[in-house]
Protein backbone atom coordinates (compact mmCIF):
# COMPACT_ATOMS: atom_id res chain seq x y z
CA UNK A 1 0.00 0.00 0.00
CA UNK A 2 2.79 2.45 0.97
CA UNK A 3 4.80 1.50 -2.12
CA UNK A 4 1.77 2.25 -4.31
CA UNK A 5 1.34 5.65 -2.66
CA UNK A 6 4.98 6.54 -3.33
CA UNK A 7 4.61 5.39 -6.94
CA UNK A 8 1.68 7.78 -7.37
CA UNK A 9 3.62 10.60 -5.72
CA UNK A 10 6.48 10.00 -8.18
CA UNK A 11 4.03 9.80 -11.09
CA UNK A 12 5.58 6.54 -12.31
CA UNK A 13 2.59 5.36 -14.33
CA UNK A 14 2.25 1.66 -15.15
CA UNK A 15 5.75 1.12 -16.58
CA UNK A 16 7.59 1.51 -13.28
CA UNK A 17 6.77 0.55 -9.70
CA UNK A 18 8.13 1.05 -6.22
CA UNK A 19 9.36 -2.33 -5.03
CA UNK A 20 10.82 -1.39 -1.65
CA UNK A 21 10.86 1.39 0.94
CA UNK A 22 13.52 1.63 3.60
CA UNK A 23 13.80 4.27 6.32
CA UNK A 24 17.37 4.76 7.59
CA UNK A 25 16.72 6.66 10.81
CA UNK A 26 20.37 7.05 11.76
CA UNK A 27 21.18 8.68 8.41
CA UNK A 28 17.85 10.60 8.32
CA UNK A 29 17.29 9.10 4.89
CA UNK A 30 14.49 7.34 3.01
CA UNK A 31 15.53 4.96 0.23
CA UNK A 32 12.93 4.25 -2.46
CA UNK A 33 13.75 1.31 -4.72
CA UNK A 34 12.12 1.39 -8.16
CA UNK A 35 11.96 -1.32 -10.83
CA UNK A 36 10.49 -1.62 -14.30
CA UNK A 37 7.31 -3.54 -15.07
CA UNK A 38 6.34 -5.83 -17.94
CA UNK A 39 4.69 -2.85 -19.73
CA UNK A 40 7.92 -0.89 -20.03
CA UNK A 41 8.53 -1.62 -23.72
CA UNK A 42 4.98 -0.95 -24.86
CA UNK A 43 5.00 1.76 -27.53
CA UNK A 44 8.80 2.13 -27.40
CA UNK A 45 10.85 2.33 -30.62
CA UNK A 46 14.48 1.59 -31.34
CA UNK A 47 16.35 4.95 -31.53
CA UNK A 48 18.31 3.62 -34.50
CA UNK A 49 15.89 1.79 -36.84
CA UNK A 50 12.57 2.90 -35.26
CA UNK A 51 11.30 -0.71 -35.03
CA UNK A 52 9.34 -1.94 -32.02
CA UNK A 53 10.55 -5.56 -31.71
CA UNK A 54 12.47 -4.95 -28.49
CA UNK A 55 13.40 -7.06 -25.50
CA UNK A 56 14.99 -6.35 -22.11
CA UNK A 57 18.55 -7.66 -22.41
CA UNK A 58 19.69 -7.07 -18.80
CA UNK A 59 19.90 -4.39 -16.11
CA UNK A 60 22.68 -1.91 -15.42
CA UNK A 61 24.31 -1.40 -12.03
CA UNK A 62 22.20 0.29 -9.38
CA UNK A 63 22.10 4.07 -9.55
CA UNK A 64 20.98 6.70 -7.02
CA UNK A 65 19.05 9.95 -7.53
CA UNK A 66 18.53 12.71 -4.97
CA UNK A 67 14.83 13.50 -4.58
CA UNK A 68 12.70 15.89 -2.54
CA UNK A 69 12.95 15.60 1.23
CA UNK A 70 10.10 13.96 3.10
CA UNK A 71 9.45 14.76 6.75
CA UNK A 72 12.95 16.37 7.01
CA UNK A 73 14.43 13.08 5.74
CA UNK A 74 16.62 13.10 2.67
CA UNK A 75 14.99 10.96 -0.01
CA UNK A 76 17.02 8.84 -2.43
CA UNK A 77 15.63 6.97 -5.43
CA UNK A 78 17.36 3.68 -6.31
CA UNK A 79 17.02 1.70 -9.52
CA UNK A 80 18.83 -0.74 -11.79
CA UNK A 81 17.92 0.71 -15.15
CA UNK A 82 16.99 -1.87 -17.82
CA UNK A 83 18.99 -2.20 -21.03
CA UNK A 84 16.90 -2.77 -24.15
CA UNK A 85 17.95 -4.77 -27.21
CA UNK A 86 16.52 -4.29 -30.71
CA UNK A 87 16.11 -7.69 -32.43
CA UNK A 88 16.35 -6.08 -35.86
CA UNK A 89 19.50 -3.92 -35.75
CA UNK A 90 20.97 -5.41 -32.54
CA UNK A 91 21.37 -1.98 -30.95
CA UNK A 92 21.56 -2.01 -27.15
CA UNK A 93 20.90 1.03 -24.95
CA UNK A 94 20.05 1.90 -21.36
CA UNK A 95 16.51 3.15 -20.92
CA UNK A 96 16.46 6.55 -19.24
CA UNK A 97 14.55 6.95 -16.00
CA UNK A 98 11.51 9.24 -16.47
CA UNK A 99 12.18 10.94 -13.13
CA UNK A 100 15.78 11.83 -14.02
CA UNK A 101 16.70 15.52 -14.39
CA UNK A 102 19.55 17.05 -16.38
CA UNK A 103 21.92 15.67 -13.77
CA UNK A 104 22.19 11.88 -13.85
CA UNK A 105 21.99 11.72 -10.07
CA UNK A 106 19.02 13.95 -9.25
CA UNK A 107 15.31 13.89 -10.03
CA UNK A 108 13.39 16.52 -11.99
CA UNK A 109 11.43 17.50 -8.89
CA UNK A 110 14.64 17.91 -6.91
CA UNK A 111 16.12 20.16 -9.59
CA UNK A 112 12.95 22.25 -9.91
CA UNK A 113 12.90 22.97 -6.18
CA UNK A 114 16.65 23.64 -6.07
CA UNK A 115 16.48 26.10 -8.97
CA UNK A 116 13.50 27.90 -7.43
CA UNK A 117 15.31 28.31 -4.12
CA UNK A 118 18.51 29.46 -5.83
CA UNK A 119 16.61 32.38 -7.36
CA UNK A 120 16.03 33.76 -3.89
CA UNK A 121 18.78 32.34 -1.63
CA UNK A 122 22.56 31.90 -1.66
CA UNK A 123 23.46 28.56 -3.24
CA UNK A 124 25.42 27.48 -0.16
CA UNK A 125 22.28 27.87 1.99
CA UNK A 126 20.19 25.94 -0.53
CA UNK A 127 22.74 23.12 -0.35
CA UNK A 128 22.45 22.96 3.44
CA UNK A 129 18.66 23.09 3.28
CA UNK A 130 18.45 20.29 0.72
CA UNK A 131 21.31 18.33 2.32
CA UNK A 132 23.53 18.18 -0.77
CA UNK A 133 26.91 19.60 -1.72
CA UNK A 134 26.45 23.06 -3.24
CA UNK A 135 28.87 22.06 -6.01
CA UNK A 136 26.20 19.69 -7.27
CA UNK A 137 23.71 22.55 -7.39
CA UNK A 138 26.14 24.68 -9.39
CA UNK A 139 26.62 21.83 -11.87
CA UNK A 140 22.86 21.50 -12.31
CA UNK A 141 22.47 25.25 -12.79
CA UNK A 142 25.27 25.34 -15.36
CA UNK A 143 23.62 22.65 -17.49
CA UNK A 144 20.27 24.46 -17.52
CA UNK A 145 21.88 27.83 -18.32
CA UNK A 146 24.03 26.43 -21.14
CA UNK A 147 21.04 24.60 -22.59
CA UNK A 148 18.79 27.69 -22.55
CA UNK A 149 21.45 30.14 -23.73
CA UNK A 150 22.13 27.91 -26.75
CA UNK A 151 18.55 28.66 -27.88
CA UNK A 152 18.93 32.45 -27.81
CA UNK A 153 18.54 34.33 -31.07
CA UNK A 154 20.17 37.77 -31.31
CA UNK A 155 19.51 38.32 -35.02
CA UNK A 156 17.27 41.33 -34.23
CA UNK A 157 19.58 42.85 -31.61
CA UNK A 158 20.37 46.53 -32.31
CA UNK A 159 20.50 48.40 -28.98
CA UNK A 160 22.71 47.33 -26.12
CA UNK A 161 24.07 48.70 -22.86
CA UNK A 162 27.32 47.77 -21.13
CA UNK A 163 28.43 48.34 -17.57
CA UNK A 164 31.18 47.10 -15.30
CA UNK A 165 30.52 45.07 -12.18
CA UNK A 166 33.21 44.92 -9.52
CA UNK A 167 33.76 41.59 -7.81
CA UNK A 168 34.31 41.68 -4.05
CA UNK A 169 37.48 43.61 -3.18
CA UNK A 170 40.34 44.54 -5.48
CA UNK A 171 40.39 45.55 -9.11
CA UNK A 172 38.49 42.56 -10.45
CA UNK A 173 35.67 43.33 -12.85
CA UNK A 174 33.11 41.74 -15.12
CA UNK A 175 31.65 43.72 -18.04
CA UNK A 176 27.94 42.99 -18.46
CA UNK A 177 26.16 43.53 -21.79
CA UNK A 178 22.44 44.23 -21.65
CA UNK A 179 19.63 44.20 -24.23
CA UNK A 180 18.10 47.69 -23.99
CA UNK A 181 14.83 46.46 -25.52
CA UNK A 182 13.86 43.56 -23.22
CA UNK A 183 16.11 44.57 -20.30
CA UNK A 184 17.89 41.22 -20.08
CA UNK A 185 21.54 40.32 -19.52
CA UNK A 186 23.10 39.19 -22.78
CA UNK A 187 26.70 38.42 -21.93
CA UNK A 188 29.26 38.79 -19.15
CA UNK A 189 32.99 39.06 -19.95
CA UNK A 190 36.01 39.18 -17.67
CA UNK A 191 37.59 42.61 -17.30
CA UNK A 192 36.60 46.09 -18.42
CA UNK A 193 38.95 46.78 -21.32
CA UNK A 194 38.32 46.98 -25.07
CA UNK A 195 38.75 43.22 -25.45
CA UNK A 196 35.40 42.55 -23.78
CA UNK A 197 33.76 43.82 -26.98
CA UNK A 198 35.71 41.24 -28.98
CA UNK A 199 34.36 38.52 -26.69
CA UNK A 200 30.84 39.88 -27.06
CA UNK A 201 31.24 39.99 -30.84
CA UNK A 202 32.19 36.30 -30.90
CA UNK A 203 29.08 35.51 -28.87
CA UNK A 204 26.99 37.62 -31.25
CA UNK A 205 28.05 35.51 -34.23
CA UNK A 206 27.20 32.30 -32.34
CA UNK A 207 23.66 33.56 -31.77
CA UNK A 208 23.01 34.80 -35.33
CA UNK A 209 23.67 38.45 -34.49
CA UNK A 210 26.12 40.83 -36.14
CA UNK A 211 28.26 43.55 -34.53
CA UNK A 212 27.62 46.02 -37.36
CA UNK A 213 23.86 45.63 -36.83
CA UNK A 214 24.29 47.30 -33.43
CA UNK A 215 23.14 50.91 -33.81
CA UNK A 216 23.40 52.11 -30.21
CA UNK A 217 25.57 51.36 -27.18
CA UNK A 218 24.66 52.92 -23.83
CA UNK A 219 27.71 53.04 -21.54
CA UNK A 220 29.93 55.12 -19.30
CA UNK A 221 32.68 57.42 -20.59
CA UNK A 222 35.43 54.80 -20.27
CA UNK A 223 38.13 55.19 -22.99
CA UNK A 224 38.48 51.41 -23.23
CA UNK A 225 34.75 50.95 -23.87
CA UNK A 226 34.84 53.71 -26.51
CA UNK A 227 37.76 51.96 -28.20
CA UNK A 228 35.93 48.64 -28.06
CA UNK A 229 32.85 50.09 -29.77
CA UNK A 230 34.91 51.86 -32.45
CA UNK A 231 36.88 48.70 -33.24
CA UNK A 232 34.00 46.25 -33.36
CA UNK A 233 30.73 48.08 -34.06
CA UNK A 234 31.23 50.59 -36.86
CA UNK A 235 27.55 51.60 -37.10
CA UNK A 236 26.95 52.08 -33.37
CA UNK A 237 26.48 55.51 -31.83
CA UNK A 238 27.77 55.87 -28.27
CA UNK A 239 25.28 57.14 -25.68
CA UNK A 240 26.56 58.21 -22.27
CA UNK A 241 23.80 57.81 -19.72
CA UNK A 242 23.17 59.98 -16.68
CA UNK A 243 23.57 57.06 -14.30
CA UNK A 244 27.33 57.01 -14.87
CA UNK A 245 27.60 60.78 -15.27
CA UNK A 246 26.00 61.18 -11.83
CA UNK A 247 28.51 58.72 -10.37
CA UNK A 248 31.43 60.76 -11.73
CA UNK A 249 29.81 64.00 -10.55
CA UNK A 250 29.41 62.64 -7.02
CA UNK A 251 33.06 61.61 -6.97
CA UNK A 252 34.09 65.13 -8.03
CA UNK A 253 31.92 66.73 -5.32
CA UNK A 254 33.41 64.33 -2.79
CA UNK A 255 36.88 65.61 -3.70
CA UNK A 256 35.72 69.23 -3.40
CA UNK A 257 34.36 68.51 0.07
CA UNK A 258 37.52 66.67 1.11
CA UNK A 259 39.80 69.53 -0.02
CA UNK A 260 37.74 72.15 1.78
CA UNK A 261 37.51 70.09 4.95
CA UNK A 262 41.31 69.75 5.12
CA UNK A 263 42.10 73.41 4.60
CA UNK A 264 39.26 75.15 6.43
CA UNK A 265 39.22 73.92 9.99
CA UNK A 266 36.40 76.26 11.07
CA UNK A 267 33.84 74.45 8.89
CA UNK A 268 35.18 70.93 9.35
CA UNK A 269 32.18 69.77 11.37
CA UNK A 270 29.78 70.95 8.66
CA UNK A 271 31.67 68.88 6.06
CA UNK A 272 32.13 65.69 8.06
CA UNK A 273 29.44 63.87 6.03
CA UNK A 274 30.48 64.16 2.35
CA UNK A 275 27.66 61.83 1.24
CA UNK A 276 25.20 64.49 2.31
CA UNK A 277 26.09 66.41 -0.86
CA UNK A 278 25.19 63.44 -3.07
CA UNK A 279 21.56 63.45 -1.95
CA UNK A 280 18.66 64.82 -3.97
CA UNK A 281 16.52 67.66 -2.64
CA UNK A 282 13.66 65.37 -1.65
CA UNK A 283 16.00 63.11 0.32
CA UNK A 284 17.37 65.86 2.58
CA UNK A 285 16.37 65.80 6.23
CA UNK A 286 15.71 69.06 8.06
CA UNK A 287 19.12 68.84 9.75
CA UNK A 288 20.80 68.32 6.36
CA UNK A 289 19.05 71.35 4.90
CA UNK A 290 20.23 73.48 7.82
CA UNK A 291 23.82 72.31 7.22
CA UNK A 292 23.66 73.26 3.55
CA UNK A 293 22.16 76.68 4.36
CA UNK A 294 25.01 77.39 6.80
CA UNK A 295 27.54 76.40 4.14
CA UNK A 296 25.83 78.77 1.70
CA UNK A 297 26.01 81.62 4.20
CA UNK A 298 29.74 80.93 4.64
CA UNK A 299 30.17 81.05 0.86
CA UNK A 300 31.85 77.63 0.68
CA UNK A 301 32.95 75.78 -2.45
CA UNK A 302 31.10 72.67 -1.31
CA UNK A 303 27.77 74.52 -1.17
CA UNK A 304 28.46 75.91 -4.64
CA UNK A 305 29.32 72.39 -5.92
CA UNK A 306 26.08 71.06 -4.45
CA UNK A 307 24.05 73.75 -6.23
CA UNK A 308 25.83 72.83 -9.46
CA UNK A 309 24.89 69.20 -8.92
CA UNK A 310 21.21 70.04 -8.48
CA UNK A 311 21.30 72.27 -11.55
CA UNK A 312 22.81 69.54 -13.73
CA UNK A 313 20.24 67.10 -12.43
CA UNK A 314 17.44 69.45 -13.52
CA UNK A 315 18.99 69.70 -17.00
CA UNK A 316 18.90 65.93 -17.38
CA UNK A 317 15.24 65.90 -16.39
CA UNK A 318 14.19 68.04 -19.33
CA UNK A 319 12.66 66.28 -22.34
CA UNK A 320 13.69 68.89 -24.91
CA UNK A 321 16.91 68.31 -26.82
CA UNK A 322 17.40 72.05 -27.46
CA UNK A 323 16.87 72.95 -23.80
CA UNK A 324 19.22 70.18 -22.75
CA UNK A 325 21.91 71.24 -25.25
CA UNK A 326 21.77 74.92 -24.25
CA UNK A 327 21.47 74.11 -20.57
CA UNK A 328 24.43 71.75 -20.62
CA UNK A 329 26.63 74.27 -22.43
CA UNK A 330 25.62 76.98 -19.96
CA UNK A 331 26.32 74.65 -17.03
CA UNK A 332 29.81 73.80 -18.31
CA UNK A 333 30.55 77.51 -18.79
CA UNK A 334 29.28 78.27 -15.28
CA UNK A 335 31.57 75.66 -13.72
CA UNK A 336 34.59 76.94 -15.65
CA UNK A 337 33.92 80.55 -14.64
CA UNK A 338 33.50 79.75 -10.96
CA UNK A 339 36.53 77.45 -10.94
CA UNK A 340 38.71 80.24 -12.33
CA UNK A 341 37.98 82.50 -9.37
CA UNK A 342 40.98 82.70 -7.09
CA UNK A 343 39.05 81.87 -3.93
CA UNK A 344 37.70 78.59 -5.40
CA UNK A 345 40.35 77.66 -7.94
CA UNK A 346 41.87 74.89 -5.84
CA UNK A 347 38.62 73.61 -4.36
CA UNK A 348 36.53 73.46 -7.55
CA UNK A 349 39.28 71.98 -9.72
CA UNK A 350 37.79 68.40 -9.50
CA UNK A 351 34.46 69.78 -10.73
CA UNK A 352 36.23 71.66 -13.51
CA UNK A 353 37.84 68.41 -14.71
CA UNK A 354 34.43 66.76 -14.63
CA UNK A 355 33.00 69.58 -16.78
CA UNK A 356 35.87 69.11 -19.23
CA UNK A 357 34.96 65.43 -19.54
CA UNK A 358 31.38 66.45 -20.42
CA UNK A 359 32.72 68.70 -23.17
CA UNK A 360 34.86 65.88 -24.50
CA UNK A 361 31.88 63.49 -24.64
CA UNK A 362 29.25 66.10 -25.48
CA UNK A 363 27.80 64.36 -28.57
CA UNK A 364 27.36 61.08 -26.74
CA UNK A 365 25.63 62.82 -23.83
CA UNK A 366 23.21 64.76 -26.05
CA UNK A 367 22.44 61.52 -27.93
CA UNK A 368 20.21 60.39 -25.09
CA UNK A 369 17.70 63.13 -26.03
CA UNK A 370 18.28 62.89 -29.77
CA UNK A 371 17.54 59.17 -29.87
CA UNK A 372 15.20 58.86 -26.89
CA UNK A 373 17.55 56.68 -24.86
CA UNK A 374 16.75 56.28 -21.17
CA UNK A 375 19.20 55.23 -18.51
CA UNK A 376 16.38 53.62 -16.51
CA UNK A 377 17.27 50.23 -17.99
CA UNK A 378 20.86 50.30 -16.75
CA UNK A 379 19.73 51.66 -13.38
CA UNK A 380 17.33 48.74 -13.06
CA UNK A 381 19.96 46.24 -14.15
CA UNK A 382 22.42 47.75 -11.67
CA UNK A 383 19.98 47.10 -8.84
CA UNK A 384 19.99 43.45 -9.95
CA UNK A 385 23.80 43.51 -10.01
CA UNK A 386 23.81 44.76 -6.43
CA UNK A 387 21.41 42.02 -5.33
CA UNK A 388 23.52 39.36 -7.04
CA UNK A 389 26.68 40.74 -5.43
CA UNK A 390 25.06 40.60 -2.00
CA UNK A 391 24.25 36.96 -2.64
CA UNK A 392 27.74 36.47 -4.12
CA UNK A 393 29.42 36.25 -0.74
CA UNK A 394 31.10 32.86 -0.80
CA UNK A 395 31.21 32.50 -4.59
CA UNK A 396 34.34 30.58 -5.50
CA UNK A 397 34.86 32.10 -8.94
CA UNK A 398 33.75 34.77 -11.40
CA UNK A 399 32.07 32.00 -13.39
CA UNK A 400 29.56 31.51 -10.58
CA UNK A 401 28.79 35.22 -10.59
CA UNK A 402 28.22 35.13 -14.36
CA UNK A 403 25.94 32.13 -14.01
CA UNK A 404 23.86 33.94 -11.40
CA UNK A 405 23.57 37.00 -13.67
CA UNK A 406 22.28 34.83 -16.52
CA UNK A 407 20.02 32.93 -14.14
CA UNK A 408 18.37 35.94 -12.51
CA UNK A 409 18.28 38.40 -15.43
CA UNK A 410 19.06 36.43 -18.59
CA UNK A 411 15.47 35.95 -19.82
CA UNK A 412 15.96 32.17 -19.82
CA UNK A 413 12.35 31.05 -19.82
CA UNK A 414 13.00 27.31 -19.98
CA UNK A 415 14.51 26.98 -16.49
CA UNK A 416 12.05 25.44 -13.98
CA UNK A 417 10.51 27.81 -11.43
CA UNK A 418 7.92 26.57 -8.96
CA UNK A 419 6.90 30.15 -8.09
CA UNK A 420 4.81 31.57 -10.96
CA UNK A 421 6.09 34.90 -12.28
CA UNK A 422 3.71 37.85 -11.88
C-alpha positions, 0 to 999 in steps of 0.5 A: 500500500505504501509503495503504491502511494509513493509510486503515485507521488512519483508519477511513475505510471504503469511502466515503473513501480516502487518495489521497496521502501527503507527508512534509515533513521540514523542517516535521516534518509528514506531509500525508495527502490524502483523497478520496471514492469512488464509494460515498459517496452509498450510503444517504445521504438528503437532509436536507430531503426525505429522498429518496435521488436524490443526485449529487455537484455539485462539491467545496469548497475544500481544508480541513485538519484537525490529526490525531494525531502520527506518529513525532514528526511533526505529521499534517495531513489534507487534503480537498476535501469533496464537495457533494451535490445533491438532484435532487428539492428541489434542496438543495445541502450540503457533506458532513461529513468523518467524521473531523471533531471539534467543531472544523472543523479538527481530527479526533476522534482529535486532540480525544480525545487533547487532552482526555485530556491537558488533564485532567492537564496545563496546557493550554499544555503540551498545546499544545506537546506536540501542536504547536498553539496552546493557544487552539485547545485552549481553543476545543475544550474550550469547545465540548464543555463548552457542549454537555454542560452544555446537557444537564444537568437540575437539576429534582431539585436540593435541596442545594447548597454554595457556596464562594469561590475566589480567583484568583491574587493580589489580591481576585479571586474566583469563587463555585463552587456544588456539588451536595452529592448527587453532589459535582459543580460546578454553576456558577461565578460572578464575585465573592463577593457576593449577586449570585452567587446571582442568577446561579445562579438564572438558571442553575437556571431554564435547567436546569429547576431552581427556587430555592425547591426548594433546601432546604439551602445549605452555606456559610461565614458570609459576610454576602453569601452569607446575603443571597443565600440569603435573597433567592433561596431562601426555603425553604433552611436555611443550614448553616455547615460546619466547614471554614470555621469552622476557617479562621476559627478558625485566623486568630483563633489566628494573631492571638493568637500575633502579639499575644503575640509582639510584646509578650512578647519572652522567648517570641518564639522559641517563637512564631516558627512560628504555623502550628504552632498550626493543626496537629492533635494527630496532626500534631505532631512531638516538637519541636512538642509540646515547644514547646507544653508550654513555652508551657503552663508559661509560662501563655501565651495562645497555649497556651490558644488552642491548647487551645481549638482542640483542644476545639472540634475534638472537639465537631465530631467528636461525632455527637450533636446534644445533645452538640454543642449543649451542648458548643458553648455551653460552649465559647463561655462558656469563651472569653468567661470567659478573654478577660475575665481581665485578663492575657489580655484583649488577647491573646484578643480575636480568639478572643472575636470568633470565639466571638461569630460562632459565637453569631451563626450558632449555628442554622446551625452546629447544623444540620449535626447536625440535618440530617446535613450533612457538610462532607466534600464541600466539603473534597473539592471544595476539594482539586480547587479547589487542584489547578485553581489550581496548573494555572491558572498562565498562565490568561488569564482567569477564563473559563478557570478556570471551564471547567477547573472544569466540565471536571474536576469538572462530571460531564460524562460526554460529553467524550472521555477515553482513560483509563478512569475507575476 
